Amino acid sequence: MKDKLNILVLAGGLSNEREVSLASGRAIVGALKRLGHNINIIDTASGKSLLDSRGEYILEKDDKSLSKIALKQSESLVLSEAIRTEPYNNSDLVFIALHGGAGEDGTIQALLDLVNMKYTGSNMMSSAMAMNKSIAKKLVENEKIPTPKYLLLSGEKKSIDEQIEEIGNAFSLPLIVKPNNSGSTVGLTKVDDSNSLCDALQIAYDISSEVLVEEYIDGREITSAILDDEIFPLVEIIPSNELYDYQCKYTRGKSEYVCPADIPNEITGLIKDYGRRAYNALGCSGLVRVDFILDKDNTPWFLELNTLPGMTELSLAPMAAKRAGLKFDMLIDKICQSAMKNDISQ
């Protein structure tokens, strides 16, 4: 991008993925500075800048004030009060580096739409649909894309005992239990025996009011990163743990990555096609990551679509882009270009 922009980065927030968001924010700020843009970065949990007086990024440790903020007012309220202040009014573009919660479920996108502010990523509706795993699965099912059998549960409608009975009637073990609207595998449990099912449900309900129970597919973890019209090389994830969990995602050395994934060309093409169709079905814009499991018969199964993939040094979308010849700064530049040319509020 030739023009120097005033770019406001949003990071942190109050979701379970706050720590990852702060790391993404640090990487994005560094790239935007190297690209020559004027940068500010705000923690949406507090509304405070994460730059010091010299313009250097401050990666503050979570302090007790954040819990007080969380009790007094929601993240979206903090943003709604701040959105007409100087950092927003003087910005040409908002770069959303948030993960999970109000940053990824369409809430912040809707607020930015209200003030006609351009921002990176997908619009409010696409963000909300992708964040809700059961809705995303229904949409890809309509596209004839395989996705594991699933059951959506609500803690308000049935007791845990009734839910366990319903699960037993619908599934055989093992199975996956996870929050319906969270990312980074937070709250995800593989259930191998019925005795651990109650605990798995409680872990998921501690994060979300809705829980997704999903058929377990034994296979290889494959992810496809897409930026507008470009599909990057596929990445295979080989975790050291049984599942590609939070620890494996964000701890150096806990997973191996193969890019491009060593799978047959026709399967590569099929996964890319499924990823593109999922992207279009949810009406996405900008950069997304689509996750699949490739079973022993080489059938790819859609798991979820992430509209704000991680941008840390261990993140998969930048890894795939780099394999395609797009270094990190170039990737950030293309994301900005995408946001500036698209009216994603429509």
TATA-V191381 format. One record per residue. N is the residue number from 1. RES is the residue in three letters. NEAR is the number of other C-alpha atoms within 12 Angstrom. D_LAST is the distance of its C-alpha to the last C-alpha in Angstrom with 1 decimal. Layout:
n,res,near,d_last
N,RES,NEAR,D_LAST
N,RES,NEAR,D_LAST
//
This chain:
n,res,near,d_last
1,MET,21,23.5
2,LYS,11,25.9
3,ASP,15,24.6
4,LYS,20,25.6
5,LEU,26,22.8
6,ASN,28,23.1
7,ILE,39,21.5
8,LEU,41,21.5
9,VAL,48,22.1
10,LEU,50,21.7
11,ALA,53,24.3
12,GLY,43,26.9
13,GLY,43,25.6
14,LEU,37,27.5
15,SER,35,26.8
16,ASN,29,29.6
17,GLU,34,28.1
18,ARG,35,28.7
19,GLU,29,31.4
20,VAL,37,29.4
21,SER,43,26.5
22,LEU,39,29.1
23,ALA,32,30.5
24,SER,39,27.1
25,GLY,44,26.6
26,ARG,36,30.0
27,ALA,31,29.4
28,ILE,42,26.1
29,VAL,44,27.6
30,GLY,29,30.6
31,ALA,30,28.6
32,LEU,35,26.5
33,LYS,27,29.8
34,ARG,18,31.4
35,LEU,26,28.6
36,GLY,19,29.5
37,HIS,29,26.6
38,ASN,26,27.2
39,ILE,39,26.5
40,ASN,41,26.5
41,ILE,46,26.0
42,ILE,40,25.7
43,ASP,40,26.8
44,THR,43,24.3
45,ALA,40,27.3
46,SER,34,29.2
47,GLY,34,27.0
48,LYS,26,29.7
49,SER,30,29.6
50,LEU,32,30.9
51,LEU,24,32.5
52,ASP,16,36.1
53,SER,10,37.6
54,ARG,10,38.0
55,GLY,16,34.4
56,GLU,17,35.4
57,TYR,28,33.4
58,ILE,25,35.0
59,LEU,27,34.8
60,GLU,21,36.2
61,LYS,14,37.6
62,ASP,20,36.3
63,ASP,13,38.3
64,LYS,12,39.3
65,SER,14,37.1
66,LEU,27,34.0
67,SER,18,35.4
68,LYS,16,36.1
69,ILE,23,32.5
70,ALA,21,31.3
71,LEU,14,33.7
72,LYS,15,32.9
73,GLN,20,29.1
74,SER,27,26.1
75,GLU,35,24.2
76,SER,33,21.1
77,LEU,23,23.4
78,VAL,28,24.8
79,LEU,34,21.4
80,SER,27,20.4
81,GLU,19,23.8
82,ALA,27,23.4
83,ILE,31,19.9
84,ARG,20,21.2
85,THR,18,24.3
86,GLU,15,25.4
87,PRO,26,24.2
88,TYR,34,20.6
89,ASN,20,21.0
90,ASN,19,22.7
91,SER,30,20.3
92,ASP,29,18.2
93,LEU,37,16.6
94,VAL,44,16.9
95,PHE,48,18.3
96,ILE,49,18.1
97,ALA,45,21.5
98,LEU,50,21.6
99,HIS,44,22.6
100,GLY,44,22.6
101,GLY,38,22.3
102,ALA,40,19.8
103,GLY,50,18.7
104,GLU,48,17.6
105,ASP,35,16.9
106,GLY,34,13.6
107,THR,30,15.5
108,ILE,45,15.4
109,GLN,41,11.7
110,ALA,31,11.1
111,LEU,31,13.8
112,LEU,34,12.5
113,ASP,25,9.1
114,LEU,17,11.6
115,VAL,22,13.4
116,ASN,22,10.7
117,MET,32,12.3
118,LYS,39,11.5
119,TYR,43,12.7
120,THR,49,14.0
121,GLY,50,13.3
122,SER,49,10.8
123,ASN,39,8.0
124,MET,34,9.5
125,MET,30,9.7
126,SER,38,11.1
127,SER,43,13.3
128,ALA,35,14.7
129,MET,34,15.5
130,ALA,46,17.1
131,MET,39,19.1
132,ASN,37,20.5
133,LYS,39,22.9
134,SER,34,23.9
135,ILE,29,20.5
136,ALA,39,19.9
137,LYS,37,23.3
138,LYS,28,22.8
139,LEU,28,19.8
140,VAL,34,21.9
141,GLU,25,24.9
142,ASN,17,23.1
143,GLU,22,22.9
144,LYS,18,26.7
145,ILE,30,26.5
146,PRO,30,29.4
147,THR,34,28.9
148,PRO,32,31.8
149,LYS,25,32.8
150,TYR,33,31.5
151,LEU,31,32.0
152,LEU,33,29.9
153,LEU,31,32.1
154,SER,23,31.8
155,GLY,25,34.5
156,GLU,14,34.3
157,LYS,14,35.2
158,LYS,16,38.2
159,SER,16,40.8
160,ILE,22,41.1
161,ASP,19,44.1
162,GLU,17,42.3
163,GLN,28,39.4
164,ILE,30,42.0
165,GLU,17,43.6
166,GLU,20,40.4
167,ILE,32,39.6
168,GLY,23,43.2
169,ASN,12,42.9
170,ALA,18,39.7
171,PHE,27,40.3
172,SER,23,43.2
173,LEU,24,43.5
174,PRO,23,42.3
175,LEU,32,38.7
176,ILE,38,35.8
177,VAL,41,34.8
178,LYS,45,31.7
179,PRO,39,29.2
180,ASN,44,26.2
181,ASN,42,23.8
182,SER,40,25.5
183,GLY,43,25.7
184,SER,36,28.5
185,THR,33,30.7
186,VAL,35,31.5
187,GLY,31,33.4
188,LEU,37,33.9
189,THR,34,37.4
190,LYS,32,39.2
191,VAL,31,41.6
192,ASP,19,44.8
193,ASP,19,46.9
194,SER,21,46.5
195,ASN,15,48.1
196,SER,20,45.2
197,LEU,32,42.5
198,CYS,24,42.7
199,ASP,23,42.3
200,ALA,31,39.3
201,LEU,40,37.6
202,GLN,29,38.5
203,ILE,26,37.1
204,ALA,34,33.7
205,TYR,30,33.8
206,ASP,22,34.6
207,ILE,28,31.0
208,SER,33,29.0
209,SER,24,29.6
210,GLU,31,28.8
211,VAL,38,30.6
212,LEU,43,30.2
213,VAL,40,33.4
214,GLU,36,33.3
215,GLU,29,35.8
216,TYR,30,37.2
217,ILE,31,37.0
218,ASP,24,39.7
219,GLY,23,38.5
220,ARG,30,37.0
221,GLU,40,33.9
222,ILE,43,31.6
223,THR,45,28.2
224,SER,49,25.8
225,ALA,48,23.5
226,ILE,44,20.6
227,LEU,41,18.8
228,ASP,31,16.2
229,ASP,21,18.8
230,GLU,26,21.9
231,ILE,34,23.7
232,PHE,38,26.4
233,PRO,36,29.9
234,LEU,42,30.2
235,VAL,40,32.0
236,GLU,33,34.6
237,ILE,38,35.4
238,ILE,27,39.0
239,PRO,26,39.3
240,SER,19,42.8
241,ASN,18,42.1
242,GLU,21,41.8
243,LEU,29,38.0
244,TYR,33,35.5
245,ASP,26,35.4
246,TYR,27,34.4
247,GLN,22,37.7
248,CYS,25,37.4
249,LYS,32,33.9
250,TYR,29,34.8
251,THR,20,38.5
252,ARG,17,39.8
253,GLY,16,42.1
254,LYS,21,41.1
255,SER,26,39.2
256,GLU,23,39.7
257,TYR,31,37.0
258,VAL,23,37.4
259,CYS,28,35.0
260,PRO,27,34.7
261,ALA,30,35.6
262,ASP,21,38.9
263,ILE,27,38.0
264,PRO,16,38.7
265,ASN,15,36.5
266,GLU,14,35.6
267,ILE,24,34.4
268,THR,30,32.5
269,GLY,20,30.7
270,LEU,25,30.1
271,ILE,41,28.5
272,LYS,34,26.3
273,ASP,28,25.2
274,TYR,38,24.6
275,GLY,44,22.6
276,ARG,35,20.4
277,ARG,30,20.0
278,ALA,45,19.2
279,TYR,43,16.5
280,ASN,27,14.9
281,ALA,27,15.7
282,LEU,37,13.8
283,GLY,30,10.7
284,CYS,42,11.8
285,SER,42,11.5
286,GLY,43,14.4
287,LEU,46,17.7
288,VAL,45,18.7
289,ARG,47,22.1
290,VAL,45,23.1
291,ASP,43,26.5
292,PHE,42,29.1
293,ILE,35,32.8
294,LEU,34,35.0
295,ASP,22,37.9
296,LYS,14,41.4
297,ASP,15,40.8
298,ASN,23,38.0
299,THR,28,35.4
300,PRO,37,32.1
301,TRP,39,30.6
302,PHE,47,27.0
303,LEU,47,27.1
304,GLU,48,23.7
305,LEU,49,20.7
306,ASN,48,20.3
307,THR,49,16.9
308,LEU,53,18.9
309,PRO,47,22.2
310,GLY,40,25.2
311,MET,41,26.1
312,THR,32,29.8
313,GLU,24,32.7
314,LEU,28,33.1
315,SER,33,29.5
316,LEU,42,28.9
317,ALA,45,25.8
318,PRO,40,27.5
319,MET,35,30.7
320,ALA,40,29.1
321,ALA,35,27.5
322,LYS,25,30.9
323,ARG,24,32.7
324,ALA,24,30.5
325,GLY,15,31.7
326,LEU,23,28.8
327,LYS,19,30.4
328,PHE,33,28.7
329,ASP,27,28.1
330,MET,22,26.7
331,LEU,36,24.4
332,ILE,40,23.1
333,ASP,35,22.8
334,LYS,31,20.7
335,ILE,42,18.3
336,CYS,41,18.0
337,GLN,30,17.6
338,SER,29,14.8
339,ALA,33,12.9
340,MET,27,13.8
341,LYS,20,12.8
342,ASN,23,9.3
343,ASP,21,6.2
344,ILE,28,5.3
345,SER,30,3.8
346,GLN,18,0.0
//
